[in-house]
Amino acid sequence: MEVLAVAFSLALIFLTLLFIWRRSSNGGANLPPGSFGWPVLGESIEFLFGKPEKFVGDRMKKYSEEIFKTKILGEKTAVICGPNGHKFLFSNEQKLFTIFRPHPMQYLFRSYQNKSAAPPPQAPLADETKAIRQPGFFKPEALMRYLGAMDSITQRQLQIHCTDKTVVEVHPVAKTITLSLACQFFLGINNPERIARLVKYFDEVTVGMHSIMLNLPGTIFYRANKAAAAIRKELITLIKEKKQGMATGAPMQDILSHMIVVTDPSGKSMPEAEIADKIMGLLTAGYSTVATTITFLMKYVGLNPDVYEKVRAEQMEIAALKKAGELLEWEDMAKMKYSWNVICETMRLVPPLQGTFREVLTDFNYAGYTIPKGWKVYWTVTTTNMNPEYFKDPEKFNPSRYDEGEAPPPYTYVPFGGGPRMCPGKEYARLAMLAFIHNVVKDYKWEVIDPNEKVEGDMMPEPQKGLPIRLYHL
Ligand code: HEM
């Protein structure tokens, strides 16, 4: 009996010491549950190459529905989950958190700075965000002016890629349409060969943004780096052309031209390499997101004839009020309620952007745990978008779930983020996607050739064979 009591006491002392040691090795902080994974790599492999929703879902089940720790892309990270997590994050911007881009992104988008130097905390794309938010390019007044051009570019692209075709691969077409729109509005160019070259490069950069930073031939990061250099070269040539054009008084209304003429408070213009990096960041942010949504919306609408009929009815009502050749106007977009629900449902099932990172500015407590200054925080739409508590029959494609009175609870549906950092391109994306839907249902009906086509790419989903469809011209 005595022996047992001694053994029990020793075990108790050992466990207490272990607890104290673990707490002191964490600087005394009560860190969130979770694992930092392997030395150096942490849990990056699982994060990058497992399904992102699985990575997060498994750990939410294992550790906590609210927060867990991990180490990804070289950083100790707290993943903050669920609607409460989203609300907390979006409400504490610049108080507790600031923007943080993973290292591969910093590297790819910072050619004009010393890459070997430690990046400043909110380094790489923060300024390009200012560029997009400040001059008002994406404010409704400006977008109103773009709308007609968006409509006509989309019509022309659909004609080029779909007229006389019975089978079309949606994903490459969606990418070309999206980049054609972006090239027109961001760069003021509409040269198809130039755009075709850029599509390929942007694909490589997009994949490389979330990859292991191994700059060796054959790796994803190496290819992304080469592609980024090629885009930069193309953009520098374009900047020089623009400058020449401006010198002769040619009118310039795109974002690139604005960046060329803008000066800092001391009157200094932005160096060409810096402009190229910022524009590349913007194009990347706005390119694959819209192309992915258009692609999967074609899939879901193609697989759901009742949804197709409702979208077509809505769009034909708008088209019927137009004279031949008349383009879409601002008021038309407000009438596309069901079509927007279809887009929303597509983004719920296939989130075009999983989530983003922040850097912690000061120690803070959340859900009973301490998150130390300097750690990163990751939030992702995948902690809510498939939860049956917020979305009944979450696997079902049901655009009517966004109808008035049935909208999902606050902070459960956040494909564009929220708070001060909410996607600045949201309205532009909305118009581009609605202009697409308008034109495609007006002239075509389609059938998805392989409804079970595999979806590849964990961070950037894409159909393995490009989503071939059988087109019927109406
Ligand atoms: C379906 C289309 C799109 C989706 C779902 C989407 C989603 C998002 C999300 C989730 C964020 C992160 C917000 C955060 O960190 O809290 C973001 C940021 C951003 N998006 Fe979008 N986006 C889309 C289209 C666009 C377009 C078309 C543009 C450009 C015209 C754009 C430009 C940006 C930029 C510059 C940021 C960084 C903002 C910042 O850090 O302050 N996005 N987007």
Boltz pocket constraint, residues with backbone or C-beta under 6 A from the ligand:
constraints:
  - pocket:
      binder: B
      contacts: [[A, 99], [A, 125], [A, 128], [A, 129], [A, 132], [A, 281], [A, 282], [A, 285], [A, 286], [A, 287], [A, 289], [A, 290], [A, 293], [A, 347], [A, 352], [A, 353], [A, 355], [A, 356], [A, 357], [A, 414], [A, 415], [A, 416], [A, 417], [A, 418], [A, 420], [A, 421], [A, 422], [A, 423], [A, 424], [A, 425], [A, 426], [A, 428], [A, 429]]
      max_distance: 6.0
